[in-house]
Amino acid sequence: MLNIPTITRIINFLRFLLLTLIITSVLFIVLSKIGLI
């Protein structure tokens, strides 16, 4: 069974991963609109 700190760590990691993905997507869209890619 998972203890509470492990679950919290996993949730924090997933939130960090999601945030990174969102930032990367936004940057890619902005660069595409500017025309650098």
MONORNOR-V943760 format. One record per pair of residues at least 4 apart in sequence whose ideal C-beta (glycine too) atoms are under 6 Angstrom apart, sorted by sequence separation. I is the first residue (numbers start at 1). J is the second residue. If there is no record, write none. Layout:
# MONORNOR-V943760
<<I;J> <I;J>>
This chain:
# MONORNOR-V943760
<<2;6> <2;7> <31;36> <32;37> <31;37>>
